[in-house]
Amino acid sequence: MIHILFLILKTIGWILLFLLVILLLLILTILFYPVKYRFSAKGENTLDTLVAYGKVSWLFHLISGSASYEHGELKWKLRLAWKKFDSSEEEQKETSEKPVVSEPLEKEPLEGKKTEVKNNPPEKDVKIAKASEKGTKIEKEPGIEKESGTEKTKVREERRSENVQTESKLKKIKYTFQKLCGTIKKAGEKKEFLTAFLTYEKHQRAFEAVKKELCHLLHVLKPKKLQANVTFGFSDPSWTGYMLAFLGSIYGLIGECVQIQPDFEERKLEGNASAEGKIRVIYFAVPAWKLFWNKDVKITYKHIRKYIK
């Protein structure tokens, strides 16, 4: 009986070990199997002339995707294991879902009876209208005194409304001035807080740790093959200078294979570029793990959350 019990426990242990090995292999595959990518583009100053192509694949091409842009049309393909998706399928669905509009029926011309309108009023109505006009002329003469009284009341009401408007404007000016003073005071307090926050020793160490990990990550994510020959220019020459300064700061990452020519005279973007490389999940997992267990980063994160709340 005990021998059978040990045999059952042994089989359960082997099954658990087998499952753990499979789980470990799955985790290692996710962490270390590379995501391969390839990209190429070519254009001459307009989107109509732009021709671009990109492809991504992972896990023995079980998950892959590609996209292309040519003649102003975007096409893409996606594969998830055994399921495939295509941009042409969506276009077919959209065309099938469009409602069919039926042509309106032509209405037959109605043959109605013509109605004759008599425009000439009778003579009796004309006489009554003339008599009423005379009566109104007679009645208007004694009403001049009433009109002068109403004009005075109108002037008083207009003066009151002007006074109310000036009072409301003064109140608004006072409110905006108080609000401006409050914002200036808050800005001064925030400035003091930010200077204290940035000069704190633990925060500085946390920023240095994050900067170090980001630089290492950018260096690792550098494409294996990179080639570009681009001429660019903005309508404002200052923006061209800013972009050139930024590209110069990351020149160590993009390598010597990239040729960039600025144009300070006109707006321009033309040339060709291609890139190819691999990305692994472990590249992101290692720095995230290090920063998660860094005490200075934890304290800084707590302080930032407290300040936002």
C-alpha positions in Angstrom: 0.0 0.0 0.0 2.8 2.4 0.9 4.7 1.4 -2.3 1.6 2.4 -4.4 1.3 5.7 -2.6 5.0 6.5 -3.3 4.5 5.6 -6.9 1.5 8.0 -7.2 3.5 10.8 -5.5 6.4 10.1 -7.9 4.2 10.4 -11.0 2.6 13.7 -9.6 6.1 15.1 -9.0 7.3 14.2 -12.6 4.1 15.8 -14.0 4.7 19.0 -12.0 8.4 19.0 -13.0 7.4 18.6 -16.7 4.9 21.5 -16.4 7.5 23.7 -14.7 10.1 22.9 -17.5 7.5 23.8 -20.2 6.6 27.1 -18.3 10.3 28.0 -18.0 10.9 27.3 -21.7 7.9 29.4 -22.6 9.2 32.3 -20.4 12.7 32.0 -21.9 11.3 31.9 -25.4 9.3 35.1 -24.8 12.2 36.9 -23.2 15.0 35.9 -25.7 13.4 35.1 -29.0 13.9 38.2 -31.2 11.2 40.3 -32.9 12.7 40.9 -36.4 11.8 44.0 -38.3 12.6 45.5 -41.7 11.7 48.9 -43.1 12.4 50.9 -46.3 11.0 54.2 -47.6 11.6 56.5 -50.6 10.0 59.8 -51.5 10.4 63.1 -53.3 8.8 66.0 -51.3 5.2 64.8 -51.6 3.1 62.0 -50.1 2.0 60.9 -53.6 5.6 60.0 -54.5 6.2 58.2 -51.1 6.8 54.5 -51.3 7.2 52.6 -48.0 7.3 49.0 -46.8 7.6 47.4 -43.4 7.6 43.9 -42.0 7.6 42.4 -38.5 7.8 38.8 -37.4 8.1 36.9 -34.1 8.1 33.3 -32.8 8.9 31.4 -36.0 6.6 33.6 -38.0 3.6 32.5 -36.0 3.0 36.2 -35.4 3.8 38.5 -38.3 2.6 41.5 -40.1 3.5 43.7 -43.0 2.4 47.1 -44.4 3.0 49.0 -47.6 2.2 52.5 -48.8 2.3 53.3 -52.5 0.4 55.8 -54.7 -1.5 57.1 -51.7 -2.9 53.7 -50.7 -2.1 51.8 -47.5 -2.2 48.0 -47.6 -1.5 45.7 -44.6 -1.5 42.0 -43.7 -1.5 40.4 -40.2 -1.1 36.8 -39.1 -1.8 35.5 -35.6 -0.9 31.8 -35.5 -3.3 30.2 -38.1 -5.6 33.2 -38.5 -4.9 35.7 -41.2 -6.2 39.2 -41.7 -6.0 41.5 -44.7 -6.9 45.1 -45.6 -8.7 43.8 -48.8 -11.1 41.8 -46.5 -12.1 45.0 -44.7 -12.6 46.9 -48.0 -15.0 44.1 -49.2 -16.9 44.2 -45.9 -17.3 48.0 -46.2 -18.6 47.7 -49.8 -21.0 45.0 -48.8 -22.4 46.9 -45.8 -23.1 50.0 -47.9 -27.0 50.4 -48.2 -28.4 50.3 -51.7 -30.2 53.6 -52.4 -33.3 53.2 -54.5 -34.0 55.8 -57.2 -36.9 58.1 -56.4 -40.1 57.6 -58.4 -41.0 60.3 -60.8 -44.1 62.2 -59.7 -46.8 62.6 -62.3 -47.8 66.2 -62.9 -50.9 67.1 -61.0 -53.8 68.5 -63.0 -55.4 70.7 -60.4 -58.0 73.3 -60.8 -56.7 76.8 -61.4 -57.7 79.2 -58.8 -58.2 82.8 -59.7 -57.2 85.4 -57.2 -59.0 88.8 -57.3 -56.4 91.4 -56.6 -58.7 94.5 -57.0 -60.3 95.3 -53.6 -63.9 96.6 -53.6 -64.6 100.3 -53.5 -66.3 100.1 -50.0 -63.0 98.7 -48.5 -61.0 101.6 -50.0 -63.4 104.2 -48.5 -63.2 102.6 -45.0 -59.3 102.5 -45.2 -59.2 106.2 -46.1 -61.5 107.0 -43.2 -59.4 105.0 -40.7 -56.2 106.8 -41.9 -57.8 110.2 -41.2 -58.9 109.0 -37.8 -55.3 107.9 -36.9 -54.0 111.3 -38.0 -56.4 113.1 -35.7 -55.6 110.7 -32.8 -51.8 111.2 -33.1 -51.9 114.9 -32.3 -52.9 114.6 -28.6 -50.4 111.7 -28.1 -47.3 113.9 -28.3 -47.3 114.7 -24.6 -47.4 111.0 -23.8 -44.4 110.3 -26.1 -42.3 112.9 -24.3 -43.0 111.2 -21.0 -42.1 107.8 -22.3 -38.8 109.2 -23.8 -37.7 110.4 -20.3 -38.4 107.0 -18.7 -36.4 105.3 -21.5 -33.4 107.7 -20.9 -33.5 106.8 -17.1 -33.7 103.1 -17.9 -30.7 103.4 -20.3 -28.7 105.2 -17.6 -29.5 102.5 -15.0 -28.4 99.8 -17.4 -25.2 101.6 -18.2 -24.4 101.9 -14.5 -25.1 98.2 -14.0 -22.8 97.3 -16.9 -20.0 99.5 -15.5 -20.3 97.9 -12.1 -20.2 94.4 -13.5 -17.1 95.3 -15.6 -15.4 96.7 -12.5 -16.2 93.4 -10.6 -14.8 91.4 -13.5 -11.6 93.4 -13.5 -11.2 93.0 -9.7 -11.8 89.2 -10.0 -9.3 88.8 -12.8 -6.7 90.9 -10.9 -7.2 88.7 -7.8 -7.0 85.5 -9.9 -3.7 86.8 -11.5 -2.2 87.5 -8.1 -3.2 84.0 -7.0 -1.6 82.3 -10.0 1.6 84.3 -9.5 1.7 83.3 -5.9 1.1 79.6 -6.8 3.8 79.7 -9.5 6.3 81.0 -7.0 5.3 78.2 -4.6 5.6 75.7 -7.4 9.0 77.0 -8.4 10.3 76.7 -4.8 8.9 73.1 -4.6 10.4 72.1 -8.0 13.9 73.5 -7.0 13.7 71.6 -3.7 12.4 68.5 -5.5 15.2 68.5 -8.2 18.0 69.3 -5.8 17.1 66.5 -3.3 19.9 63.9 -3.2 17.7 60.8 -3.6 15.8 62.3 -6.5 19.0 63.1 -8.3 20.3 59.6 -7.8 17.0 58.2 -9.2 17.2 60.5 -12.3 20.7 59.3 -12.9 19.7 55.7 -12.7 16.8 56.2 -15.1 19.1 58.1 -17.5 21.7 55.4 -17.4 19.2 52.6 -18.2 17.6 54.6 -21.0 20.9 55.2 -22.7 21.8 51.5 -22.5 18.3 50.6 -23.9 18.7 53.0 -26.8 22.2 51.6 -27.6 20.8 48.0 -27.6 17.8 48.9 -29.7 20.1 50.4 -32.4 19.3 48.8 -35.8 21.7 46.2 -37.1 21.6 47.7 -40.6 20.7 51.3 -41.1 21.2 53.4 -44.2 19.6 56.8 -45.0 20.2 59.7 -47.4 17.7 62.5 -46.5 17.4 66.1 -47.5 15.0 68.1 -45.3 14.0 71.7 -44.7 11.2 73.6 -43.0 9.4 76.8 -44.0 11.0 78.4 -41.0 14.8 78.1 -41.1 15.0 78.1 -37.2 13.1 74.8 -37.1 15.5 73.3 -39.6 18.3 74.3 -37.2 16.5 72.8 -34.2 16.0 69.5 -36.0 19.6 69.4 -37.1 20.8 70.0 -33.5 18.6 67.1 -32.3 19.9 64.8 -35.0 23.4 65.8 -34.1 22.8 64.8 -30.4 21.8 61.3 -31.4 24.4 60.9 -34.1 26.2 58.3 -32.0 23.1 56.1 -32.1 22.2 56.4 -35.7 25.8 55.8 -36.9 27.9 56.9 -39.9 25.7 55.3 -42.5 23.2 58.1 -42.3 23.7 61.2 -44.5 21.5 64.2 -43.6 21.5 67.4 -45.6 19.6 70.4 -44.3 18.0 73.0 -46.6 17.5 76.4 -45.0 16.0 78.1 -48.1 12.8 76.0 -48.8 10.5 73.4 -47.4 11.7 70.0 -48.5 11.7 66.3 -47.6 13.2 63.8 -50.0 15.5 60.8 -50.0 15.5 57.2 -49.1 16.0 55.2 -45.9 16.2 51.5 -44.8 16.6 49.8 -41.5 16.8 46.2 -40.3 17.2 44.8 -36.8 16.1 42.6 -33.9 14.3 43.5 -30.6 14.1 41.2 -27.6 11.8 41.5 -24.6 14.7 40.9 -22.3 16.1 44.4 -23.4 13.1 46.0 -21.6 12.7 43.5 -18.8 16.2 43.9 -17.3 16.2 47.7 -16.9 12.6 47.6 -15.6 13.6 45.0 -13.0 16.6 47.1 -11.9 14.5 50.3 -11.6 11.7 48.4 -9.8 14.1 47.4 -6.9 15.9 50.7 -6.8 15.0 52.5 -3.5 15.7 56.0 -4.8 13.4 55.4 -7.8 10.6 54.1 -5.5 10.9 57.2 -3.2 10.9 59.5 -6.2 7.8 57.8 -7.7 5.9 58.1 -4.4 6.8 61.8 -4.1 5.6 62.4 -7.7 2.3 60.7 -7.1 1.8 62.7 -3.9 2.5 65.9 -5.7 0.1 65.1 -8.6 -2.7 64.2 -6.1 
